Amino acid sequence: MQTLKANPDRLREVNRDVEELGAKVIHQWATLGPFDFVNVVEAPDAETIARVSVALGARGSAKLQTLTALSVDEFLNSLS
């Protein structure tokens, strides 16, 4: 948060870092509560998002929680 306060554009720089790692930030919200930000990130596979999580987490400036999401159609198709 100190970095963000001193340099608000850093947030967009991190989004570019995510894209360089092969994923894309689709939506991003600043939130109040236990999480400072909620990001919806699209990646081609779990390995890519794992790479993003490790790269960003290794910086020590963020704690990440990843939730894999399926569209309702993908979920229903998986049941058959």
C-alpha positions as CSV (number, residue, x, y, z in Angstrom):
1,M,0.0,0.0,0.0
2,Q,2.9,2.4,0.6
3,T,4.1,1.9,-3.0
4,L,0.5,2.4,-4.3
5,K,0.1,5.6,-2.2
6,A,3.4,7.0,-3.5
7,N,2.8,5.8,-7.1
8,P,-0.8,5.1,-8.0
9,D,0.1,4.3,-11.5
10,R,1.9,1.2,-10.2
11,L,-1.4,-0.6,-10.2
12,R,-1.6,-0.3,-14.0
13,E,2.0,-1.3,-14.3
14,V,1.3,-4.5,-12.4
15,N,-1.6,-5.2,-14.8
16,R,0.9,-4.9,-17.7
17,D,3.2,-7.4,-15.8
18,V,0.3,-9.8,-15.7
19,E,-0.2,-9.5,-19.5
20,E,3.5,-10.1,-20.1
21,L,3.2,-13.3,-18.1
22,G,0.4,-14.5,-20.5
23,A,-2.8,-13.6,-18.6
24,K,-5.1,-10.6,-18.9
25,V,-6.9,-8.5,-16.3
26,I,-10.6,-8.4,-17.4
27,H,-12.1,-6.5,-14.4
28,Q,-10.6,-4.9,-11.3
29,W,-12.2,-3.4,-8.3
30,A,-10.8,-1.6,-5.2
31,T,-12.7,-3.0,-2.2
32,L,-13.2,-2.4,1.5
33,G,-12.8,-5.3,3.8
34,P,-10.4,-8.2,4.0
35,F,-9.2,-7.8,0.4
36,D,-7.9,-4.5,-1.0
37,F,-8.6,-5.5,-4.6
38,V,-10.6,-8.0,-6.5
39,N,-9.3,-8.8,-10.0
40,V,-10.9,-11.0,-12.6
41,V,-8.0,-12.4,-14.7
42,E,-8.3,-14.6,-17.7
43,A,-5.5,-17.1,-18.5
44,P,-5.3,-19.9,-21.1
45,D,-4.6,-22.5,-18.4
46,A,-3.9,-23.1,-14.7
47,E,-0.1,-23.2,-15.4
48,T,-0.2,-19.6,-16.6
49,I,-2.1,-18.3,-13.6
50,A,0.2,-20.2,-11.3
51,R,3.1,-18.4,-13.0
52,V,1.4,-15.1,-12.5
53,S,0.7,-15.9,-8.8
54,V,4.2,-16.9,-8.1
55,A,5.7,-13.9,-9.9
56,L,3.5,-11.4,-8.1
57,G,3.6,-13.2,-4.8
58,A,7.4,-13.4,-4.8
59,R,7.6,-9.6,-4.8
60,G,6.3,-9.7,-1.2
61,S,3.9,-6.8,-1.8
62,A,0.7,-8.8,-2.3
63,K,-1.1,-11.8,-0.9
64,L,-3.1,-13.6,-3.6
65,Q,-6.0,-15.9,-3.5
66,T,-6.9,-17.7,-6.7
67,L,-10.4,-19.1,-7.5
68,T,-10.9,-21.1,-10.7
69,A,-14.2,-20.2,-12.3
70,L,-16.3,-22.0,-14.9
71,S,-19.1,-20.5,-16.9
72,V,-22.5,-22.0,-16.0
73,D,-22.5,-23.8,-19.4
74,E,-19.1,-25.2,-18.8
75,F,-20.2,-26.4,-15.3
76,L,-23.4,-28.0,-16.6
77,N,-21.5,-29.7,-19.5
78,S,-19.1,-31.2,-16.9
79,L,-22.0,-32.9,-15.2
80,S,-22.9,-35.0,-18.3
